[in-house]
Amino acid sequence: MSKPSETALYGPVKSWLEHAGYEVKAEIGAADVVALRAGQPPVIVELKAGFSLTLLQQAVARQAVSDLVYVAVPRWSGKPGWRAFKGNVGLCKRLGVGVLSVRLKDGLVQVHADPGPFHPRKSQVKSRRLLSEFARRDGDPNTGGTKGKVVTAYRQDAEKLAACLAKKGPMKGAALAKVTGVQSATRMMAINHYGWFERVERGVYALTADGHEALAHRIVNK
């Protein structure tokens, strides 16, 4: 199924703006749609068959003319379409650009964001998590931008526990914590995220075959 043309969006967008009291004309200068209402700055709408970098660049360029800039795209379909659309709405908010969707079967125009300054809410939880991971990680074992496996502080702690068990044999979690400095040793081995540990008796853990293999692989690839 081919994408709808930009011209298919114009009629519904024009009707929506006229209903709000604007006089509307298409293709004024570089703008797809310009709407005027007495005593107010112009509303500019850029029409596209889908979100793209070009659309965002055009919308930002129109902000040199007016603060009231929208982009209009066809309404999404399905959950994947909604997820992509939602992400693009978030990006537009950060650019100060409004977002309209057009349901082509009946011409319904829906406003998802209005133009205006964006003030992102900071997440203290995410900030603390980021700083904690930075502080706990030993050295810099990863390459920025890699799509491979990331060596986290959690994995480094698990490797410390595995190395100690490989050297000393089964140990109590409290003893491991003291030797390795990994305070959460008992909890980590009980959760056993990587499948490296097994409880051999109450409070005592040993290294599994998978643990030995992972540790050997790490040593070989150092």
Contacts in CASP RR format, 6 or more apart in sequence:
PFRMAT RR
TARGET T0000
AUTHOR 0000-0000-0000
METHOD contacts of the structure
MODEL  1
MSKPSETALYGPVKSWLEHAGYEVKAEIGAADVVALRAGQPPVIVELKAG
FSLTLLQQAVARQAVSDLVYVAVPRWSGKPGWRAFKGNVGLCKRLGVGVL
SVRLKDGLVQVHADPGPFHPRKSQVKSRRLLSEFARRDGDPNTGGTKGKV
VTAYRQDAEKLAACLAKKGPMKGAALAKVTGVQSATRMMAINHYGWFERV
ERGVYALTADGHEALAHRIVNK
3 49 0 8 1.000
3 50 0 8 1.000
3 74 0 8 1.000
4 49 0 8 1.000
4 74 0 8 1.000
4 104 0 8 1.000
5 49 0 8 1.000
6 32 0 8 1.000
6 47 0 8 1.000
6 48 0 8 1.000
6 49 0 8 1.000
8 74 0 8 1.000
8 104 0 8 1.000
9 47 0 8 1.000
9 72 0 8 1.000
9 73 0 8 1.000
9 74 0 8 1.000
9 102 0 8 1.000
9 104 0 8 1.000
10 26 0 8 1.000
10 32 0 8 1.000
10 33 0 8 1.000
10 47 0 8 1.000
11 107 0 8 1.000
12 102 0 8 1.000
12 104 0 8 1.000
12 107 0 8 1.000
12 108 0 8 1.000
12 109 0 8 1.000
13 33 0 8 1.000
13 45 0 8 1.000
13 47 0 8 1.000
13 72 0 8 1.000
13 100 0 8 1.000
13 102 0 8 1.000
13 109 0 8 1.000
14 24 0 8 1.000
14 26 0 8 1.000
14 33 0 8 1.000
15 107 0 8 1.000
15 109 0 8 1.000
16 100 0 8 1.000
16 109 0 8 1.000
17 24 0 8 1.000
17 33 0 8 1.000
17 35 0 8 1.000
17 43 0 8 1.000
17 45 0 8 1.000
18 24 0 8 1.000
20 37 0 8 1.000
21 37 0 8 1.000
22 35 0 8 1.000
22 36 0 8 1.000
22 37 0 8 1.000
22 43 0 8 1.000
23 35 0 8 1.000
23 36 0 8 1.000
23 37 0 8 1.000
24 33 0 8 1.000
24 34 0 8 1.000
24 35 0 8 1.000
25 33 0 8 1.000
25 34 0 8 1.000
26 32 0 8 1.000
26 33 0 8 1.000
26 34 0 8 1.000
28 34 0 8 1.000
30 58 0 8 1.000
30 61 0 8 1.000
30 62 0 8 1.000
31 44 0 8 1.000
31 45 0 8 1.000
31 46 0 8 1.000
31 62 0 8 1.000
31 65 0 8 1.000
32 44 0 8 1.000
32 45 0 8 1.000
32 46 0 8 1.000
32 47 0 8 1.000
33 44 0 8 1.000
33 45 0 8 1.000
33 46 0 8 1.000
33 47 0 8 1.000
33 72 0 8 1.000
34 42 0 8 1.000
34 43 0 8 1.000
34 44 0 8 1.000
35 42 0 8 1.000
35 43 0 8 1.000
35 44 0 8 1.000
35 45 0 8 1.000
36 42 0 8 1.000
36 43 0 8 1.000
37 43 0 8 1.000
41 66 0 8 1.000
41 67 0 8 1.000
41 68 0 8 1.000
42 65 0 8 1.000
42 66 0 8 1.000
42 68 0 8 1.000
43 66 0 8 1.000
43 68 0 8 1.000
43 69 0 8 1.000
43 70 0 8 1.000
44 62 0 8 1.000
44 65 0 8 1.000
44 66 0 8 1.000
44 68 0 8 1.000
44 69 0 8 1.000
44 70 0 8 1.000
45 69 0 8 1.000
45 70 0 8 1.000
45 71 0 8 1.000
45 72 0 8 1.000
45 100 0 8 1.000
46 55 0 8 1.000
46 58 0 8 1.000
46 59 0 8 1.000
46 62 0 8 1.000
46 69 0 8 1.000
46 70 0 8 1.000
46 71 0 8 1.000
46 72 0 8 1.000
47 71 0 8 1.000
47 72 0 8 1.000
47 73 0 8 1.000
48 54 0 8 1.000
48 55 0 8 1.000
48 71 0 8 1.000
48 72 0 8 1.000
48 73 0 8 1.000
49 73 0 8 1.000
49 74 0 8 1.000
50 73 0 8 1.000
50 74 0 8 1.000
51 71 0 8 1.000
51 73 0 8 1.000
51 84 0 8 1.000
51 85 0 8 1.000
51 88 0 8 1.000
55 71 0 8 1.000
55 73 0 8 1.000
56 71 0 8 1.000
56 91 0 8 1.000
56 92 0 8 1.000
56 95 0 8 1.000
56 97 0 8 1.000
59 69 0 8 1.000
59 70 0 8 1.000
59 71 0 8 1.000
59 92 0 8 1.000
59 95 0 8 1.000
59 97 0 8 1.000
60 95 0 8 1.000
60 97 0 8 1.000
62 69 0 8 1.000
63 69 0 8 1.000
63 96 0 8 1.000
63 97 0 8 1.000
67 115 0 8 1.000
67 116 0 8 1.000
68 115 0 8 1.000
69 96 0 8 1.000
69 97 0 8 1.000
69 98 0 8 1.000
69 115 0 8 1.000
70 97 0 8 1.000
70 98 0 8 1.000
70 99 0 8 1.000
70 100 0 8 1.000
70 115 0 8 1.000
71 92 0 8 1.000
71 97 0 8 1.000
71 98 0 8 1.000
71 99 0 8 1.000
71 100 0 8 1.000
72 99 0 8 1.000
72 100 0 8 1.000
72 101 0 8 1.000
72 102 0 8 1.000
72 109 0 8 1.000
73 85 0 8 1.000
73 99 0 8 1.000
73 100 0 8 1.000
73 101 0 8 1.000
73 102 0 8 1.000
74 101 0 8 1.000
74 102 0 8 1.000
74 103 0 8 1.000
74 104 0 8 1.000
75 101 0 8 1.000
75 102 0 8 1.000
75 103 0 8 1.000
75 104 0 8 1.000
75 108 0 8 1.000
75 110 0 8 1.000
76 82 0 8 1.000
76 84 0 8 1.000
76 85 0 8 1.000
76 101 0 8 1.000
85 101 0 8 1.000
88 99 0 8 1.000
89 99 0 8 1.000
89 112 0 8 1.000
89 113 0 8 1.000
90 113 0 8 1.000
92 98 0 8 1.000
92 99 0 8 1.000
92 113 0 8 1.000
93 99 0 8 1.000
93 113 0 8 1.000
93 118 0 8 1.000
94 118 0 8 1.000
94 120 0 8 1.000
95 118 0 8 1.000
96 115 0 8 1.000
96 116 0 8 1.000
96 117 0 8 1.000
96 118 0 8 1.000
97 113 0 8 1.000
97 115 0 8 1.000
98 111 0 8 1.000
98 112 0 8 1.000
98 113 0 8 1.000
98 114 0 8 1.000
98 115 0 8 1.000
98 116 0 8 1.000
99 111 0 8 1.000
99 112 0 8 1.000
99 113 0 8 1.000
100 109 0 8 1.000
100 110 0 8 1.000
100 111 0 8 1.000
100 112 0 8 1.000
101 109 0 8 1.000
101 110 0 8 1.000
101 112 0 8 1.000
102 108 0 8 1.000
102 109 0 8 1.000
103 109 0 8 1.000
103 110 0 8 1.000
132 153 0 8 1.000
133 152 0 8 1.000
133 153 0 8 1.000
136 153 0 8 1.000
136 156 0 8 1.000
136 157 0 8 1.000
137 151 0 8 1.000
137 152 0 8 1.000
137 153 0 8 1.000
137 156 0 8 1.000
138 153 0 8 1.000
138 156 0 8 1.000
141 151 0 8 1.000
141 156 0 8 1.000
142 150 0 8 1.000
142 151 0 8 1.000
154 188 0 8 1.000
154 193 0 8 1.000
155 194 0 8 1.000
157 180 0 8 1.000
157 182 0 8 1.000
157 184 0 8 1.000
157 185 0 8 1.000
157 188 0 8 1.000
158 188 0 8 1.000
158 193 0 8 1.000
158 194 0 8 1.000
158 196 0 8 1.000
159 214 0 8 1.000
159 215 0 8 1.000
159 218 0 8 1.000
160 180 0 8 1.000
160 181 0 8 1.000
160 182 0 8 1.000
161 176 0 8 1.000
161 180 0 8 1.000
161 182 0 8 1.000
161 185 0 8 1.000
161 188 0 8 1.000
161 189 0 8 1.000
161 196 0 8 1.000
161 197 0 8 1.000
162 196 0 8 1.000
162 197 0 8 1.000
162 207 0 8 1.000
162 211 0 8 1.000
162 214 0 8 1.000
162 215 0 8 1.000
163 215 0 8 1.000
164 171 0 8 1.000
164 176 0 8 1.000
164 179 0 8 1.000
164 180 0 8 1.000
165 171 0 8 1.000
165 176 0 8 1.000
165 197 0 8 1.000
165 205 0 8 1.000
165 206 0 8 1.000
165 207 0 8 1.000
166 207 0 8 1.000
166 212 0 8 1.000
166 215 0 8 1.000
168 179 0 8 1.000
169 206 0 8 1.000
169 207 0 8 1.000
170 200 0 8 1.000
170 204 0 8 1.000
170 205 0 8 1.000
170 206 0 8 1.000
171 179 0 8 1.000
171 204 0 8 1.000
171 205 0 8 1.000
172 203 0 8 1.000
172 204 0 8 1.000
172 205 0 8 1.000
173 185 0 8 1.000
173 186 0 8 1.000
173 189 0 8 1.000
173 203 0 8 1.000
173 204 0 8 1.000
173 205 0 8 1.000
174 185 0 8 1.000
174 186 0 8 1.000
176 182 0 8 1.000
176 185 0 8 1.000
176 186 0 8 1.000
176 189 0 8 1.000
176 205 0 8 1.000
177 183 0 8 1.000
177 184 0 8 1.000
177 185 0 8 1.000
177 186 0 8 1.000
182 188 0 8 1.000
186 203 0 8 1.000
188 197 0 8 1.000
189 197 0 8 1.000
189 199 0 8 1.000
189 205 0 8 1.000
190 199 0 8 1.000
192 198 0 8 1.000
194 210 0 8 1.000
194 211 0 8 1.000
194 214 0 8 1.000
195 208 0 8 1.000
195 210 0 8 1.000
195 211 0 8 1.000
196 207 0 8 1.000
196 208 0 8 1.000
196 210 0 8 1.000
196 211 0 8 1.000
196 214 0 8 1.000
196 215 0 8 1.000
197 205 0 8 1.000
197 206 0 8 1.000
197 207 0 8 1.000
197 208 0 8 1.000
197 211 0 8 1.000
198 205 0 8 1.000
198 206 0 8 1.000
198 207 0 8 1.000
198 208 0 8 1.000
199 205 0 8 1.000
200 206 0 8 1.000
207 215 0 8 1.000
END
